[in-house]
C-alpha cells in the first residue's frame, strides 16, 4: 500500500550559514557601524543582541532575508514577542520549530479525515503517516496539506508505492 510521512524539519546547516551571512551583512551596514550588535547560534536557537529595540527588528529582517535565500521557511521561526532589556543591550531569542506539534497534528489529521479522501492518517511521534490504496489519493492529501495556512511548514518524506 502506498504511504508517505508529513514532517516539519529545518536544515540546521542552512540556518548556520544564514546566521553567518547575517553577521557579515551586519558588519557592512552603515546604520550598525560603531554599535554593539550580534547574532549568536546555539543549537536550534539564535540570540540577537543590540543596543536598541528597533535594531533588533532590523536584525530580524536581515536574518529572515538570509533564511529565505537559503530556502529555510521563515514560518518555522518562533520569535520572542518583545526584546528583553538587560543593562545596556536588548536581547531577543529566535527558536526554530522541529517536528509537528501534537495539537497541530490532531488538527491536520481531522482536516484530512473531513476531506473524505480515502486514506488513513496516523500521528507517529512528531510526524504523520498517511496510507492509502491509490497514489492519486495520497497526492490529493499533499495538495490539501499545502493549502493549509498553518503556522508551521510541512514537508513530505518516504513516499513509497
C-alpha positions as CSV (number, residue, x, y, z in Angstrom):
1,X,0.0,0.0,0.0
2,X,1.4,3.4,-0.9
3,X,2.3,5.7,2.0
4,X,4.2,8.8,3.0
5,X,5.1,10.9,6.0
6,X,4.3,14.5,6.7
7,X,7.1,16.1,8.7
8,X,8.3,19.5,9.7
9,X,12.0,19.9,9.8
10,X,14.6,22.6,9.1
11,X,18.2,22.1,7.9
12,X,20.4,23.4,10.7
13,X,23.5,23.8,8.5
14,X,21.5,26.2,6.3
15,X,20.4,28.1,9.4
16,X,24.1,28.3,10.5
17,X,25.0,29.7,7.0
18,X,22.2,32.2,7.2
19,X,23.4,33.4,10.6
20,X,27.0,33.7,9.3
21,X,25.8,35.7,6.3
22,X,23.7,37.9,8.5
23,X,26.7,38.6,10.7
24,X,28.7,39.6,7.6
25,X,25.9,41.8,6.4
26,X,25.7,43.4,9.8
27,X,29.4,44.4,9.7
28,X,28.9,46.2,6.4
29,X,25.7,48.1,7.3
30,X,26.2,51.8,7.8
31,X,23.5,52.1,10.5
32,X,25.2,49.5,12.7
33,X,28.7,51.0,12.4
34,X,30.1,51.6,15.9
35,X,27.1,49.8,17.6
36,X,27.1,46.7,19.6
37,X,25.0,44.2,17.7
38,X,25.5,40.4,17.1
39,X,23.9,37.1,16.1
40,X,24.8,34.0,18.1
41,X,23.7,30.5,17.1
42,X,23.4,27.9,19.9
43,X,21.7,24.6,18.9
44,X,18.3,25.4,17.4
45,X,18.2,29.0,18.8
46,X,19.6,32.3,17.5
47,X,20.2,35.0,20.0
48,X,20.1,38.6,18.7
49,X,21.8,41.3,20.7
50,X,21.7,45.1,20.0
51,X,21.8,48.4,21.8
52,X,18.2,49.5,20.7
53,X,15.0,47.5,20.3
54,X,14.4,48.9,16.8
55,X,17.8,47.5,15.8
56,X,16.5,44.1,16.9
57,X,13.7,44.4,14.4
58,X,16.2,45.4,11.6
59,X,18.3,42.4,12.6
60,X,15.3,40.1,12.3
61,X,14.6,41.4,8.8
62,X,18.3,40.7,7.9
63,X,18.0,37.2,9.3
64,X,14.7,36.5,7.6
65,X,16.1,37.6,4.2
66,X,19.2,35.3,4.6
67,X,17.0,32.4,5.6
68,X,14.8,32.9,2.5
69,X,17.9,32.9,0.3
70,X,18.9,29.6,1.9
71,X,15.5,28.1,1.3
72,X,14.6,27.8,5.0
73,X,10.9,28.5,5.6
74,X,10.5,31.5,8.0
75,X,7.3,30.0,9.3
76,X,9.5,27.7,11.4
77,X,10.8,30.8,13.4
78,X,9.4,31.3,16.9
79,X,10.5,34.9,17.8
80,X,10.2,36.4,21.3
81,X,7.3,38.9,21.3
82,X,9.3,41.7,23.0
83,X,13.1,42.0,23.3
84,X,14.5,41.7,26.8
85,X,16.3,44.7,28.1
86,X,19.3,43.8,30.2
87,X,21.7,46.6,31.2
88,X,23.0,48.2,28.0
89,X,21.6,45.7,25.5
90,X,18.4,44.3,24.2
91,X,18.2,40.6,23.6
92,X,15.7,38.6,21.5
93,X,15.6,34.8,21.1
94,X,14.6,33.1,17.8
95,X,13.8,29.4,18.2
96,X,13.2,27.1,15.2
97,X,10.4,24.6,15.3
98,X,11.3,21.0,14.6
99,X,8.7,18.3,14.4
100,X,4.9,18.7,14.3
101,X,3.2,19.9,17.5
102,X,0.7,17.4,18.8
103,X,-2.2,19.9,18.6
104,X,-1.3,20.8,15.0
105,X,-1.0,17.1,14.2
106,X,-4.5,16.4,15.6
107,X,-6.0,19.3,13.7
108,X,-4.3,18.2,10.4
109,X,-5.5,14.6,10.8
110,X,-9.0,15.9,11.4
111,X,-8.8,18.1,8.3
112,X,-7.7,15.1,6.2
113,X,-10.5,12.9,7.6
114,X,-13.1,15.6,7.0
115,X,-11.9,15.9,3.3
116,X,-13.4,12.4,2.7
117,X,-10.3,11.3,0.8
118,X,-9.9,7.5,1.2
119,X,-6.7,7.5,3.2
120,X,-5.7,6.7,6.8
121,X,-3.8,9.3,8.8
122,X,-2.0,8.4,12.0
123,X,0.2,10.5,14.3
124,X,3.5,8.8,14.9
125,X,5.5,10.9,17.4
126,X,6.5,14.2,15.6
127,X,5.3,13.1,12.1
128,X,2.0,12.0,10.5
129,X,1.9,8.7,8.4
130,X,-0.6,8.8,5.5
131,X,-1.6,5.5,3.9
132,X,-4.0,4.8,1.0
133,X,-4.7,2.4,-1.8
134,X,-4.3,4.9,-4.6
135,X,-1.4,7.1,-5.4
136,X,-3.8,9.8,-6.6
137,X,-5.4,9.9,-3.1
138,X,-2.0,10.5,-1.5
139,X,-1.3,13.3,-3.9
140,X,-4.7,14.9,-3.1
141,X,-3.7,14.8,0.6
142,X,-0.4,16.5,-0.3
143,X,-2.3,19.2,-2.1
144,X,-4.7,19.6,0.9
145,X,-1.8,20.0,3.3
146,X,-0.1,22.6,1.1
147,X,-3.3,24.6,1.1
148,X,-3.5,24.7,4.9
149,X,-2.4,28.1,6.3
150,X,-0.8,26.7,9.5
151,X,2.0,28.4,11.5
152,X,4.4,25.6,10.6
153,X,5.9,24.5,7.3
154,X,5.4,20.8,6.2
155,X,7.5,18.5,4.0
156,X,6.7,15.1,2.6
157,X,9.0,12.2,3.2
158,X,9.3,8.5,2.5
159,X,6.8,8.3,-0.4
160,X,6.5,4.6,-1.1
161,X,4.5,2.6,-3.6
